[in-house]
């Protein structure tokens, strides 16, 4: 071995280690955005520091993944074009969403259905030059949208599906899925041991943790559990830990929207009281809809690490994420060495003083400290 090679090998080793360290640091601060807004909106947001941008949503047409609306085609192309400014950005197609997977149980129950679906994923990926697929099947093996079919076999069929996708699409194709952030889903919907080996990221929907027409209010996107509400981000992460899911494959979800409930009384400022869901509000409308002048009083739950508001005159309880709770969740993802943070959705954000900026700034502050 000549002297040049003797010098070169240690140099390459050091630089390889440095590169791996940089990649690791970036993965700790990954930012994943779902987007389901108009094509004209996407250029108004700060996308230069996003890790993934997920088009929401494709649907099934027969056994195939389908993009049939011209507006969706325009949007996907605009999303892919953003990679010229952010070469590290991965653009992901997503299937389903709430109410968007009515035939998933049937289609993915057969080898033929899974084979045709996977073939269509490859065709659309090559056509749009996208980087992966996010499966937003809400929810395998569990009751979901009223009237939508489901069966216990969905759990195994979901595993067969991601295995087929990985074999067909290869190791560089990004496979993720939107997972319910609540106990019943984590314990019963997914065969974690046999599924997680084929996927890159579990996008944990740690929002919508309370809801329904007749319910008890609570924090729909809390960081920690309380004595009256076990469901939380931290609770979901602990359950996935116990199921053997690697933390570097977990992304926790934050909400860029509020959920408003009409409560039946004013005890405890509406928190943990009988109620019915009233409406949702996007972050960009908070100042207009949820202002002090409109009768809303701010509260902070120091146990859940979550904000809420209450309008006593109208008996309206509001649960949401704000700048503080999002900063804390982003730091939680960093401290726990998770893959990162994802959010629903970018179109709900404000063009100025945005929640995305809060996530980016928290990540930047961490990287500076490193």
Helices and strands as residue ranges (DSSP letters): H 3-28, E 30-35, G 39-44, E 52-61, E 64-66, H 70-81, G 82-84, E 90-96, H 104-107, H 111-128, E 132-136, H 154-169, E 174-180, H 183-188, H 192-195, G 196-198, E 201-205, E 215-216, H 233-242, G 247-249, E 250-255, E 257-263, G 267-270, E 274-282, G 283-285, H 286-289, G 292-294, E 297-301, E 306-311, E 316-320, H 323-335, E 340-344, G 346-348, H 355-369
